[in-house]
């Protein structure tokens, strides 16, 4: 730090769970299931606008999914195509993610989710909403 420079300061981010908050990914087929195009998913425009509001307020938003890499990649492509300002989109396993919260206490200020079981595991950082809700 020099002359009041806050170069090492970083804003804490908000993590938003993709499924159940921002959209409902669609899977097609009965026997051979495959992920449909992300434009066909049920996206919540209200929740997407909340993500944009956070970005406008300089609060980074990380989107996480528990549904796998393919869902994360499709969502990241959709965010990029429609200029939704998210810091990252990644697939995570719930158990390691919850354990990592112990040492990431200054980096993540809230985890927005609609699933009560997962919210209970996030502890005080969990913020409950519903699909299409404002957060």
C-alpha positions as CSV (number, residue, x, y, z in Angstrom):
1,X,0.0,0.0,0.0
2,X,1.3,3.4,-1.0
3,X,-0.3,6.8,-0.6
4,X,-3.7,5.3,0.4
5,X,-3.7,2.7,-2.4
6,X,-5.9,-0.2,-1.6
7,X,-4.4,-2.4,-4.3
8,X,-4.6,-5.6,-2.2
9,X,-8.2,-5.1,-1.2
10,X,-10.7,-7.3,-2.9
11,X,-14.5,-7.1,-2.8
12,X,-16.2,-10.2,-1.5
13,X,-18.3,-12.0,-4.0
14,X,-21.8,-13.4,-4.1
15,X,-22.2,-17.0,-5.2
16,X,-25.5,-17.9,-7.0
17,X,-26.6,-21.4,-7.6
18,X,-27.6,-21.8,-11.2
19,X,-30.2,-24.5,-10.8
20,X,-33.2,-23.3,-8.8
21,X,-32.3,-19.7,-8.8
22,X,-31.3,-18.5,-12.3
23,X,-32.7,-21.2,-14.4
24,X,-33.9,-24.8,-14.8
25,X,-31.6,-26.7,-17.3
26,X,-33.5,-29.0,-19.6
27,X,-32.5,-32.5,-20.5
28,X,-34.0,-34.1,-23.6
29,X,-34.5,-37.8,-24.4
30,X,-35.7,-40.7,-22.4
31,X,-33.1,-43.4,-23.1
32,X,-30.2,-41.3,-24.4
33,X,-30.4,-38.2,-22.3
34,X,-28.6,-35.1,-23.4
35,X,-28.6,-31.5,-22.3
36,X,-30.7,-29.2,-24.5
37,X,-29.5,-25.9,-25.9
38,X,-29.1,-23.3,-23.1
39,X,-31.6,-21.0,-25.0
40,X,-34.2,-23.7,-24.3
41,X,-33.7,-23.6,-20.5
42,X,-36.2,-21.8,-18.3
43,X,-34.2,-18.7,-17.5
44,X,-35.5,-16.3,-14.8
45,X,-35.2,-12.7,-16.2
46,X,-35.9,-11.3,-12.7
47,X,-32.9,-13.2,-11.2
48,X,-30.7,-12.3,-14.2
49,X,-31.5,-8.7,-13.6
50,X,-30.4,-9.1,-9.9
51,X,-27.1,-10.5,-11.1
52,X,-26.7,-7.4,-13.4
53,X,-27.6,-5.1,-10.5
54,X,-24.8,-6.7,-8.4
55,X,-22.3,-6.2,-11.2
56,X,-23.4,-2.6,-11.6
57,X,-22.7,-2.1,-7.9
58,X,-19.2,-3.6,-8.4
59,X,-20.0,-6.8,-6.5
60,X,-18.6,-9.8,-8.3
61,X,-21.0,-12.7,-8.9
62,X,-19.8,-16.3,-9.2
63,X,-22.3,-18.8,-10.6
64,X,-22.0,-22.3,-9.4
65,X,-23.8,-25.5,-10.4
66,X,-23.9,-28.9,-8.8
67,X,-25.1,-30.5,-12.1
68,X,-21.7,-31.0,-13.8
69,X,-19.2,-29.4,-16.2
70,X,-21.5,-29.6,-19.2
71,X,-24.2,-27.5,-17.5
72,X,-21.5,-25.0,-16.3
73,X,-20.0,-24.7,-19.8
74,X,-23.5,-24.2,-21.4
75,X,-24.4,-21.6,-18.9
76,X,-21.1,-19.7,-19.3
77,X,-21.7,-19.6,-23.0
78,X,-25.2,-18.3,-22.5
79,X,-24.0,-15.6,-20.1
80,X,-21.3,-14.5,-22.6
81,X,-23.7,-14.5,-25.5
82,X,-26.2,-12.3,-23.7
83,X,-23.7,-10.0,-21.9
84,X,-24.6,-11.2,-18.4
85,X,-21.8,-9.9,-16.2
86,X,-20.7,-12.8,-14.1
87,X,-17.2,-13.2,-12.7
88,X,-17.1,-17.0,-13.2
89,X,-19.3,-20.0,-13.9
90,X,-18.1,-23.3,-12.5
91,X,-19.3,-26.8,-11.6
92,X,-18.6,-27.9,-8.0
93,X,-19.1,-30.9,-5.8
94,X,-21.1,-29.9,-2.8
95,X,-19.0,-31.6,-0.1
96,X,-15.6,-30.0,-1.0
97,X,-17.3,-26.7,-1.7
98,X,-18.9,-26.6,1.8
99,X,-15.6,-27.6,3.4
100,X,-13.8,-24.8,1.5
101,X,-16.1,-22.2,3.0
102,X,-14.2,-22.5,6.3
103,X,-11.1,-20.7,4.8
104,X,-12.9,-18.6,2.2
105,X,-14.8,-16.5,4.8
106,X,-13.6,-13.2,3.4
107,X,-14.1,-14.0,-0.2
108,X,-17.8,-15.1,-0.3
109,X,-20.3,-12.9,1.4
110,X,-23.5,-14.9,0.5
111,X,-24.5,-18.0,-1.4
112,X,-27.9,-17.6,-3.0
113,X,-29.9,-20.9,-3.4
114,X,-33.4,-22.2,-3.3
115,X,-32.8,-25.7,-2.0
116,X,-33.3,-25.9,1.8
117,X,-31.0,-28.9,2.3
118,X,-28.1,-27.1,0.6
119,X,-28.8,-23.9,2.4
120,X,-28.5,-25.6,5.8
121,X,-25.0,-26.7,4.8
122,X,-24.0,-23.2,3.8
123,X,-24.5,-21.9,7.3
124,X,-24.8,-18.2,7.9
125,X,-23.7,-17.4,4.3
126,X,-26.8,-19.1,2.9
127,X,-29.4,-16.7,1.4
128,X,-32.7,-18.3,0.5
129,X,-34.7,-17.3,-2.5
130,X,-37.0,-19.1,-5.0
131,X,-36.7,-19.7,-8.8
132,X,-37.2,-16.3,-10.3
133,X,-36.9,-14.5,-7.0
134,X,-35.2,-11.3,-6.2
135,X,-32.0,-11.5,-4.1
